[in-house]
Amino acid sequence: MSDLFQDYSVAAGRSGAYDEMFAPGQQARDSYGQVADALRKLSLADVSARADSMARTFLDRGVTFDFAGEERPFPLDIVPRVIPAGEWDVLERGVAQRVRALEAFLNDVYDKMTVVADGVIPRQLVTTSAHFHRQVHGFEPAGGVRVHISGIDVVRDAAGTFRVLEDNVRVPSGVSYVLENRRAMAKGLPEAFGQQLIRPVEEYPRRLLSALRKTAPSGVDDPTVVVLTPGVFNSAYFEHTLLAGLMGVELVEGRDLICRGNRVYMRTTAGEQRVDVIYKRIDDDFLDPLQFRSDSMLGCPGLVNAARAGGVTIANAVGNGVADDKLVYSYVPDLIRYYLSEEPIIANVDTYRLEEKEAREYTLDNLAELVVKPVDGSGGKGLVIGPDASKDELDALRQRVIADPRGWIAQPVLQLSTVPTLSGDKFGPRHVDLRPFAVNDGDNVWVLPGGLTRVALKEGSLIVNSSQGGGSKDTWVLADSPQVPVETVPRPSISVRERVSVWPVESNWRDRQSEQQQ
């Protein structure tokens, strides 16, 4: 291995985590053979130049993320995360199983609550969740699907075993970076990219559009789909524009919509046009000022009533956030057994429910050794990693837990697996997680091969969230045979329509023609 990995084994020994690329003794694992060979031939100048080129490409294309009020190119590391076909098969089945169970759970708790009557989960746990919305209780959404899009966060522990860290079925984000990372890595490390059977990711927009159209209200032959965004100041606005462009649908804000007669219409230069499916990218609390926050300027009055009447499909369904509650997360293995009569394919991380007396007492006695999370938190906000916290921080946390035990869970400190990541003039082990994305059309759950690998850019840090300064890696899922669809030289998506101006089709096509010639 090149000098760029000179001190890698020493740093990996300090972390004590499972390394995705290297087995003990710094021998590259079989799945990373091509990547290791490519990196072995590169100097620091080569790697730095390629990393700078990828960053400039992201900045030019607007692939940015808001961090501390500043728009930055989304950090993409040059070393991909590689998942062998056999491991991916387990992950794929496990994610799909979890989505089916959560779909059944949401249908149940907003209807008869048989899961409560049968003693699987306490009623109070559901009704006290901050995202359980009584406004949508008692009706089945148009199209019959609540979890259209999900992002299930998965980590690998020190033993190399995959575990689910949390569920995201409210407004999961990050898939745009999966698509853009793949395009950049085709140029960033072509030596390894061209020698692998890598499963493609470009099918996602087509799959998403198909699922949204399939779950439109009944009686609509050619449904109109829109993407509802909070606007340009949202940190994920790039993703909203990208997905709308790739699906060939309109990107709208709340002010572009109007509800009348339990139907939804969008204002266009040609007059009002009916909308049948809304892919919402705003939180429920801001969706409809008649039902939730009356001061919201982001949504549209009447959307919830239109959905209740079956006049529009909202994806994901209003009220899904109860399944994102981290206290509900601790019951998901039981929900899988209850609804599907199956054993969980991917286990949870061990979790202490702090509303239970014994678990609370144990946690309060061992705060310095645990990770404590707010049940309704997201993006890494509010969590406290005991070994890294000061005495004052732990004392303040203790008081918050005592005051509101329902609002917290605790978990052991999990040494997330590591992948080599460029840091300064060499590669070092950095902790990663994985967010596979799944699309549910009511009949099938399709899992995007790979997903978003997020990486903590500071040595030893376990915080991988983009909003907390983390970066990303392209995730390569290897195919087990040439018969499985595999990645080729990137090409323009056929679903992009000329009327959508957010995707520079012609310049991309020229770029890709140049790639093919090379």
N, C-alpha and C positions, 0 to 999 in steps of 0.2 A: 504494500500500500504506500502511497506517496507521503511526502513529509507533512502534507496537510492533516494526516491522521496520526502524527507522531506521538502525541500525548493522549490519544483518544481512550485507550484502554485504562489509563490511570483515572481519567475523569469518569468513565463508565463504572469503575470500581467504587468510586465515591458515592455515586447515586444509588447503587444497589438495585437498579431497576432492570427489567427485561429489555434487552436491546433488540430492536426489530431487524437491524442489518447484520449485526455481528453476534456469532455464538461466542461462548467463553474461549479466550485465546485469540481473539480478534480475527477469527476465521469467518469470512462472509458467508451468510446463509445462502442456500441454493437459489432462492427466489431473488436475491440481490446480486447474483453473479455478474450479470451484464452491467448493472450500475457500478459495481466495484471496479470492473475492468475499465469502464469509461473514465471514472474519476482517477484511477491510478495513472492515467496518461496526461492528466491536466496539471498545470502549474497554478500557483496562487493568482498570477496575473490572468490566466485563462478563466479561472472560476470567477474572479472579481468582475472581469469584463462582461461575462455572461449574466451575472447577477445584476449588474448595472443596466444592461440592455433590457432585461425583463422588467426592471423597475420603471425604466423610461417608457417601455411599451404600455405598461399598466397606466402610467400617468397620462400618456397621450390618448389612451382609449377611455379615460375616465373611470378606470377600475380603482376607486378610492374608497376610503372608509373614514368616517369622522372620529378622530381620537383627540380628546381634550380640546374640542372646539377647532381643530385643525384638520383639513382634508389632506390625507396622505395616501400615496399609492399603497395598495394592500400588500403587505410583505409576503413574498413568495420565495421559499428557499429552493435551491437548485437540486437538492437531493430529494427524490420522490419517496413516498411511502409505498411499499410493494406488499400486496397481499396475495398469497398463493390461492389457486382455485379451490382447493379443499377447505381452507379456512373461510374463504368467502361464502362457500355453500352453507356453512353453519350460520354465519352472520346473516345472510340473506333470508334463510328460513326463520331465524330467531326474530329478526326485525318484523317480517310479515306476520308472524304469530302474535307479536306484541300489538301491532296495529289492529289486528282483528279483535283482540281482547278489549282494547280501549274503545273501539267502535261499539262493541256490544255493551260495554259499561256505560258509555254516554247515552246510548239509546235507552238503557234501563233507568238510570238515575233521573232522566228527564221525563220518565213515564211512570211505571209501576213500582220502581225501586225494589224489585224482588231480591236483589243482592243484599239489601238491608234487611228485608223480612226474613231471609234465610240465614242471617247472622254472619255473613262473610265480611261485612264492613259496617262500622257504626254509622247510624243516620247523622249524628252530630258532626262527624268528620266531613260528610258531604255538605251539609247545610251551612257549616261555618266557613267553608272555603271562600276566599275572597272572590273567586271567579265562578262560583255557582250562581247562575242568573235565573231567578224565578220568572223573569219576563218571558223566557222561552220554554217554560215547563209545559208539558202536555201536548206538544204537537211534533209530528215527524217532519223533518225538513224536506223540501221539494227535492226529488231525486233520491231520497232515502239514505244519503251519506252525510256523515258529520266530519269524519277525518279524511278529507281529500288529500291533504299533503301533510306529511309528518317528518320530523327529524329526530331520530332516536340516538342520543349520545352514548357512545360505547367506548370503554377504555380496556386496556390490557394490564392486568396486575403483575406483581413481581414474579409470579409463577408462570406467566405467559398465557393466562386464561382470560378470555374476553368476558366483560361484565357490563351491564347497562348502568350508566351513571344517572341519566334522567331522560324524561320524555318531553318532546316539544310538539304539541298538536294544536296549538293556538295560532301562532303566526311564525312558523319556523322560517329562518332565513339562512342565507349562505350558499344556496345552490348556484348562484351566478358566478361565485368564485371557483366552484368546481369546473364550470364550463370554460372560464377564462384561464384558469391554471393549466388546463389541458392544452389549450392553444399555445400558451407561452412555453410550456415544457417541451413541446414538439421542436421548438427552436433552441431552448436552453440546454438540453442534453440529447441531441439527436442521435448520438452514437449508441446510447442505450435504448432510446425510444424505438428506433427502427429495427432492433434485434429482438424485441419481445412480442409475444402475443398478448396484447393489452386490450381489455374490453372497453368499448367506446362509451362516452357519456353524452354525446350530442343528441341522443334520442329523447332526452328528458323533456324539452319543450313540446314535442309532439305527443308524448305520453300524457303530459299535464293537460294540454288542450283537449285531447280526446276524453280524458276523465271528466273535465269540467263540462264539456258538451253532453256527455252521456248522462250526467246527473242534473240536466236542465229540467224545469217543470214539464210535466206531462202535456202532450198536445202541441209541443213546439218542435217543428220539423228542422228548422235551421237556426239554432239558438245563437244569440249574440252574447259574446263573452267580453267582459272588461276587467282590467286590473285597477283596483281602487288604491291610490297612494295618498299618504298625508301631504305630499308635496316635496319640493326640491330640498328642503332643509332636513329631511329625514336621513339618518345615517345610512340607510339601505336603499336610498333612491336609485342608485345605479342599478341595483338588482331589479327594481320595479320596471325601469325603462327597458332593461335587457330582455326580461321575460315577455313583456308586452310585445316588443319588437320581434322576438323569435317566434312567438305564437301568432303574430299577425293580428293582434287585437288592439283595441284602443286603451290608452292609459288615461284614467280620469281621476279627478279630485271630487270631493263631496259636492262642491259648488257646481259641478258639471251634471249632477243628477237631480232628478225631481221625481217624487212619488205622487201618483194620482190614481185613485180607484184600485188601490192595492197592486198597482203595477209600477215598475220603475222605468224611467226614460232618461236618456242622456241628451243634452243639448248639442246639436251639431249645426254647421253652417247651412245644412239643408233642412233644418227643422228637428223636431224631437224624434228619437229613435228608441224603440223599446229595448230594454236590457233584460236578458234572461238569466245570466249567471254573473255574479260578482266575485272575483277573486280578491278578497280584501287583504290589504297589508297594513291595517291599522288595528289597534286594540279595541276590544268590544266596548269599553267605556266611552270611546269617542265616536262610535259608529252611528248612533241615532240619538240626537238630543232630546227626543220625546220620551225615550225609555231610560237613558243613562245620564251622562253628564249634560246638563242643560246648557252649559257654556261652551260646548264643543263646536268648533267651526270646521272640523275635519270631515264629519260624516254628512248624512242627509236625513232630515226628519221623515219618518214613515217607513224606513227600511225594514224594521223588525215586524211591523204589521203586514207589510207586503210578503215577507218571508212566511209569517204565520198563515197567511191566506193561500200560500202556494204559488204566489205570483212571481217569485224570484228565488234562485238558489244562491246562498251565501256560502262561500268556501274560504276558510274552514267555517263550520257552523258556529253561530253565537253560543257561548257557554262552554266551549271546549276546554277552557282554562282550568276547569275543575280537575281534569285528568292530568294537567301539568303540575298540580299541587304535589310537592315533594312528600307530603304525608300519604297521599293517595298512592304515590309511586311505591311506597313500601309494601303496599297490598297487591301490586300488579301480579306477582307470581300466584297469589291466591285467586285473582281474577281470571288468569289464564286457565287454572284448573277448574274454576267454577263455570265459565262460559264455554270453554273449548274442550274440556275433559282431556287436557294434555298437560304434560310436564313442561315447565319453561325450558326452552332451548338455550337461552342465555340467562344466566343468573343475575340478580341484583347485586349491588354492593351492600354489604352488611349495614343495616340502618337501625338506629335507636329512635323510637318515637317518644319524644320528650313529654308528651301529655301522659304517658304511663309512668307511674311513680318510681318503680325500680330503675327503669331506663334513665329517668331524669336524675335520680340520685347518683347513679354511676357516672353519668356525663358530667355533672357538676363537680364530682370528685376527681375527674380526669380531663378537664377542659384543655390542659396543656398538651394532651396527647391525641386529640380528636379534631376533626373538621366539623364545624357547626354551621348549618345553612338555614336561612329563612325559607319557609315552605313556598312562598310566592315569589322568591327572588329569581332573577334571570341575568345572564351576562356576567356571572361571577360577582354580582353586587351583593354586599351584605354578608358574604360568607367569611368565616374566621378560621384560619388554619392555626390550630393551637401551638404547634412547635415554633411558628414564626411570629406569634403575637406577643406583645409586651404584657407585663402584669396589669397595667391600667386597662388595656384592651380586654383582657380576660375578665377583670373585675366588672367592667361595663357589660360585657356579654353575659356574665352570670346574672346580673340584675335584670337584663332583658328576658332571659330564659325563665327566670322565676316569675316575672310579671306576665308573661304570655307563653307558656309551654306549648300551646297548640301551634304557635307560629314558628317552631324550630324543629329540625331533626339533627342528628349527629351521626357521623360515620368515621371509621378508622382512617388514618392518613394513608392513602393509597399511592404507592410509588408507580405512577403512570409509566408505561413503556417509553423508551427513548428512540430517537432516530438521529443520525448525524445531521448537524445543522451548521451552516457557515457562520462563524463568529470571529470577526477580526481577520486574522491571518491563518486560521485553521478551522477544522471541523471539531465540534464538541457535541456530546449527547444532550439533547433537549427533549423534555417531556411532551407527549402528544396525546390527543384523543381523536375520536372519529365520529362524524355525524353522517350516517347513511340517510338518504332521503327516500321516502316511499310515497308512491302515488296510488290512491285507492279509487277505483271507479265503481265500486259497489259489488262487483263480481270477482275482481282479482286485485291483489296488492302487488304492485311492481316496485322492486327496489333498485334504485340507480346503482350500477356497478361501481362501487368505490365510495363516494361521498367526500365530505370536507374534512381533511385532516388539519386540525389546528395545533399549533406548536407554541410553547412558551419560549420566548426568545432569550430569557435570562437563565443562566445556569442554576439549576436546582429549583427553579420556580415551577409550581404546579398550576399556575393560572394561565390557561391557554386562550381565554376569550379575547376576541378581537377588540372589544370595547375596553379591555384592560391592557392593551398593548401587545397582544399575541399576533403571531403570523400564521402562515398556512403552507401546506405542501400538496403537490399533486398526488392523488391516490391512484396507483396502478393496480387493478385487479387482473391477475393473469388468467388467461383462458387455458383450459386443460386439453384443448384440441383445436386444430384449425377450423373445425366445423362451427365452433362457437363464434358469433360476430366479434371481430377484433378491430382495434383502432388502426386507421390508415392516415395518410396525410390529411390534415384538416381541410374541410371543404365548406363552402357556404351552405347555410340551411335553406332548404327549399320552401320552408314555411314563412320566410320573411316576405312581406308584401311591400310593394313600392310606396304605398301610401303611408307607411310607418317610417318616420324619419329618424328614429333613434338609433338605427343600426347602419353604419356606413358600408353598405353592401359592396359597392363598386370598388372601393379602395381595398376592402378585405379580399375580394376576388383576385385583384391584381397581386396582392401579397401571397395568396395561396398558389396562384399560377407560378410565381417566382419560386416558391417552396418546391413545387412539383418539378420544375426545371432543374433545380439544384439536386 
